[in-house]
Structure formats: C-alpha cells, structure tokens
Amino acid sequence: MKILTLADLESKYLWDYYESGKLAGLDLVLSCGDLKSIYLDFIATFCACPVLYVRGNHDEHYAQTPPEGCQCIDGKLVTYHGVRILGLGGSMRYRPGLYQYTDSQMTRRAARLYAPIHRHKGFDILLTHAPARGMNDGDDLAHRGFTVFNTLIDKYQPSYFVHGHVHMSYGWQFPRLSQRGQTRIVNAYERYIIEI
C-alpha cells in the first residue's frame, strides 16, 4: 500500500505546481495536521483514495470549515484495507486554544482507545500531530512530545509512527526518518511517501 503523508506545510510541488498524475497510484493519504482546509480539499479532489487526518494545534479553523471529502480520525482507530491506523492529534498545551493537551490529558485520550486497540489486536500506524517525548521533539514546551506515544510504540510496535509539528526547517535535530525498535518513525513535514 502506497501512502502519502502530509504535515505542517502545503506542498508547492503538489498544489502550486500540480500536474495531472502527481497524485496517481496512491492508496491512501494521511495528514498529521496544521494544513489549510482548502489544501486537503484539493488533495481529496484530485486523488482517487481516502484522505484521513488528525488535527494540529493550528487547526482551530477546522471547527467552522473542516476539510471536505476527508475523514477525521482524531481519537479513533480505523481500518482501511486491513491497515489499522490509530489517530491522536494535537500538541502539548503551551497557550489557550483547541487541540492542545497536557501530557496527562493525552495519556487519558490514549487510554480511551485501549479497548479498540485490544479488539483489533494492535495497530499498524500511529498517526499524530506531535512527536513522542524525547524522540525528535523540541526542548521548548510548544514542541515537546507526548510520553504516552512512547508507551504505545513500545507496547504495540506498529510498523510506522507518523507525526508532524516539528518542522524539518527548524534544524538538523528534526530528522525525516528514525527508528524505535521495530517502528519506523516518519516526520511527515510537507510530504513523504511510505509503503506498508
């Protein structure tokens, strides 16, 4: 399965310089958040596969204008063609606003998903906005990762952990790819293709 992952920056390659066929051959699109609704609308219109997303900390506008033709999987476990995807959006709470959580709040959000995870015998992709604590995250509160993501990865060993939030343009300490156990970690900043 060929999956396009997106986060944080609308890709000029896909949007401004779109040509027919650039979105061909995809089986699924996963958005890690902080993207304009009209951008995801565009992606959903021109690709022949589902677009699933979680919310980022700058996606408050989704409350009034959610991306059309896309499915929010924030706080859910969904299965698509046998691939189990667990979605947990948002970032560490660093200011007032929607889609921001303390570490304990995110732990409680994840705990509500343990029954579906058990029923589905785990998951294949953990899709989040923020990174995991101590794994390619920042030192500042705004870019700090969540501890519970480490717990989920260590316990269930999904094939992929896909996140955004820490822009690769911030510096070398935010790599595109890394590994934790059997789990491949992908920073989906702008766009990246994975296969499962």
Order of alpha helices (4+ residues) and beta strands (2+ residues): beta-beta-alpha-beta-beta-beta-beta-beta-beta-alpha-alpha-beta-alpha-beta-beta-beta-beta
